[in-house]
Amino acid sequence: MSSLTRVSTTRTFKRLPREIREQQVLDAAVRVFSQHGFHTASMDEIAEVAGVSKPMVYAYLGTKEELFIACLRREAARLMEAIAAVVDPTLGLSDQLWSGLRAFFTFVGAHRDGWSVLYRQARGQEPFAAELAAMRRRIVDVIAGMLDRAVRAEGRQIHGIDLEVSAYALVGAGESLADWLADHPDADPDKTAGRLMNVAWLGAAQLLRGAVWAPGGAEPPVTSRDAA
């Protein structure tokens, strides 16, 4: 019996730089949170999927809540970087909007687990909802800035609240369609972007021309065209 070799059941982990390990843990956490939700997901499973020990998960990224927030921030940063990389302020508004929408839906199509964590898991739970709201605010500011520059280039001026409302409407529509895209793996991100572009740009083009809608042919309310 003494000649028999004892086989160790203890897991061994290859030593890697901390930044690589952290990304592995975040990748695993996004996957597990997406599949099970924040409350059901376990740190044991995240460690198993990441190929690290559970104490290492805590040492690198903290508690489960802190880990979830780290996932949110990474996915939000990746999304913003994907959009910023393709939006060229020297282009016309329609080309900027089209480039941004394509980048947005391409990201969601390629990172469905990430979108699930970023949007579905976070939107109804504090403090995660606050993180999501901050990300939405940054995107709204980008869209509002695009609209403002385009309107000024046309020699017009739109009141800030109208720009903000229009930007929120675009972002809200984009989030809803992204949620749909995440549920339809066979859907084409470019075609999804095109569908939203058809709706959004027709409205934006009217806005740029200063057109307003009024119910029943009544005089339109005071709008950005009339605001000093």
C-alpha positions in Angstrom: 0.0 0.0 0.0 2.9 2.3 0.7 3.9 2.1 -2.9 0.6 3.6 -4.0 0.7 7.2 -5.0 -1.9 9.3 -3.2 -3.8 11.6 -5.6 -4.5 15.0 -4.1 -8.0 16.4 -4.5 -6.9 19.9 -3.6 -7.3 22.3 -6.5 -4.3 24.1 -7.7 -4.4 27.5 -9.4 -1.9 28.8 -12.0 -0.4 32.1 -10.9 -1.5 35.0 -13.1 -1.2 38.8 -12.7 -3.9 40.2 -10.5 -5.4 42.3 -13.3 -6.0 39.2 -15.4 -7.5 37.3 -12.5 -9.8 40.2 -11.7 -11.1 40.2 -15.3 -11.6 36.4 -15.1 -13.6 36.8 -11.9 -15.7 39.6 -13.5 -16.3 37.5 -16.6 -17.5 34.6 -14.4 -19.6 36.9 -12.2 -21.4 38.4 -15.2 -22.2 35.0 -16.5 -23.4 33.7 -13.1 -25.4 36.8 -12.2 -27.0 36.7 -15.6 -28.1 33.1 -15.2 -29.3 33.2 -11.6 -29.8 36.8 -10.6 -28.0 38.7 -7.8 -29.8 37.1 -4.8 -29.5 33.5 -6.1 -26.0 33.6 -7.5 -23.4 32.2 -5.1 -19.8 33.3 -4.6 -18.9 29.6 -4.7 -20.2 29.2 -8.2 -18.5 32.4 -9.3 -15.2 31.2 -8.0 -15.7 27.8 -9.7 -16.5 29.3 -13.0 -13.5 31.7 -12.7 -11.2 28.9 -11.8 -10.0 30.6 -8.6 -10.6 30.1 -4.9 -13.5 31.7 -3.1 -11.2 33.6 -0.8 -9.4 35.0 -3.8 -12.8 36.4 -5.1 -13.3 38.2 -1.9 -9.7 39.4 -1.7 -9.8 40.9 -5.2 -13.3 42.3 -5.5 -14.9 42.3 -2.1 -18.4 41.2 -1.1 -21.1 39.9 -3.5 -22.6 43.4 -3.6 -19.3 45.0 -4.3 -18.6 42.4 -7.0 -21.9 43.1 -8.7 -21.2 46.8 -8.7 -17.8 46.2 -10.2 -19.6 44.1 -13.0 -22.0 47.0 -13.6 -19.2 49.5 -13.9 -17.1 47.4 -16.2 -20.0 46.6 -18.5 -21.1 50.3 -18.5 -17.6 51.4 -19.3 -17.3 48.9 -22.1 -20.6 50.1 -23.6 -19.6 53.8 -23.4 -16.2 53.1 -24.9 -17.8 51.1 -27.8 -20.1 54.1 -28.6 -17.4 56.7 -28.2 -15.1 54.9 -30.5 -17.4 55.3 -33.5 -19.2 58.6 -33.0 -17.3 61.2 -35.0 -18.4 64.8 -34.1 -17.3 66.0 -37.6 -20.1 64.0 -39.2 -23.7 65.0 -39.6 -26.2 64.2 -36.9 -27.8 61.3 -38.8 -24.5 59.6 -39.3 -23.5 60.2 -35.7 -26.7 58.7 -34.5 -26.5 55.8 -36.8 -22.9 55.0 -35.8 -23.9 55.2 -32.1 -26.9 53.0 -32.5 -25.0 50.4 -34.4 -22.3 50.3 -31.8 -24.9 50.1 -29.0 -26.8 47.2 -30.5 -23.6 45.4 -31.6 -22.4 45.6 -28.1 -25.6 44.2 -26.7 -25.7 41.4 -29.3 -22.2 40.4 -28.4 -22.6 40.7 -24.6 -26.1 39.5 -23.8 -25.0 38.3 -20.4 -23.5 41.7 -19.7 -26.7 43.5 -20.8 -28.7 41.3 -18.5 -26.6 42.3 -15.5 -26.3 45.9 -16.6 -30.0 46.5 -17.3 -32.3 43.7 -16.0 -30.6 42.8 -12.8 -29.8 46.3 -11.8 -32.8 48.4 -12.6 -35.0 47.4 -9.7 -32.5 47.0 -6.9 -30.7 49.6 -4.8 -27.9 50.6 -4.8 -27.5 49.0 -8.3 -30.4 51.1 -9.7 -28.4 54.2 -8.9 -25.4 52.9 -10.8 -27.7 52.2 -13.8 -29.2 55.7 -13.5 -25.8 57.3 -13.6 -24.9 55.4 -16.7 -28.1 56.4 -18.4 -27.5 60.0 -17.4 -24.1 59.9 -19.2 -25.6 58.5 -22.4 -28.4 61.1 -22.2 -25.8 63.8 -22.0 -24.0 62.5 -25.0 -27.2 62.3 -27.1 -28.4 65.7 -25.9 -25.0 67.2 -26.9 -25.3 65.7 -30.4 -28.7 67.1 -30.8 -27.7 70.5 -29.6 -24.7 70.7 -31.9 -26.8 69.7 -34.9 -29.5 72.3 -34.1 -27.0 75.1 -33.7 -25.4 74.1 -37.0 -28.8 74.7 -38.5 -28.8 78.2 -37.0 -31.6 77.3 -34.5 -31.7 77.0 -30.8 -33.7 74.5 -28.7 -34.5 74.9 -25.0 -32.4 72.6 -22.8 -35.4 70.7 -21.5 -36.5 69.8 -25.0 -33.1 68.4 -25.8 -33.1 66.5 -22.5 -36.5 65.0 -23.1 -35.7 64.0 -26.7 -32.4 62.4 -25.5 -34.3 60.5 -22.7 -36.8 59.3 -25.3 -34.1 58.0 -27.6 -32.2 56.3 -24.7 -35.4 54.7 -23.4 -36.3 53.3 -26.8 -32.8 52.0 -27.2 -32.9 50.2 -23.9 -36.3 48.6 -24.7 -35.1 47.4 -28.0 -31.8 46.2 -26.5 -33.8 44.1 -24.0 -35.7 42.6 -27.0 -32.5 41.9 -28.8 -31.0 40.1 -25.8 -34.0 37.8 -25.9 -33.7 37.0 -29.6 -30.2 35.5 -30.3 -31.0 35.3 -34.1 -31.9 39.0 -34.4 -29.4 41.1 -36.3 -28.1 44.1 -34.3 -27.6 46.2 -37.4 -31.3 45.6 -38.5 -32.4 46.4 -35.0 -30.4 49.7 -35.1 -32.0 50.5 -38.5 -35.5 50.0 -37.1 -34.8 52.4 -34.3 -33.1 54.8 -36.6 -36.2 54.9 -38.8 -38.3 56.0 -35.9 -35.8 58.2 -34.1 -34.4 60.0 -37.1 -37.7 60.9 -38.7 -38.6 62.5 -35.4 -35.2 64.2 -34.9 -35.3 65.5 -38.5 -38.6 67.2 -37.8 -37.1 68.6 -34.6 -34.2 70.1 -36.4 -36.6 71.8 -38.8 -38.4 73.3 -35.8 -41.6 71.4 -36.4 -44.0 70.8 -33.4 -47.1 68.8 -32.9 -50.3 70.2 -31.4 -53.5 68.2 -30.6 -56.5 68.7 -32.9 -54.8 71.4 -35.0 -54.7 73.8 -32.1 -52.0 76.3 -31.7 -48.8 74.6 -30.5 -47.7 75.1 -27.0 -44.6 77.3 -26.3 -41.6 75.3 -27.4 -38.0 75.7 -28.0 -38.7 77.7 -31.2 -40.4 80.3 -29.1 -38.1 80.3 -26.1 -35.6 83.1 -25.9 
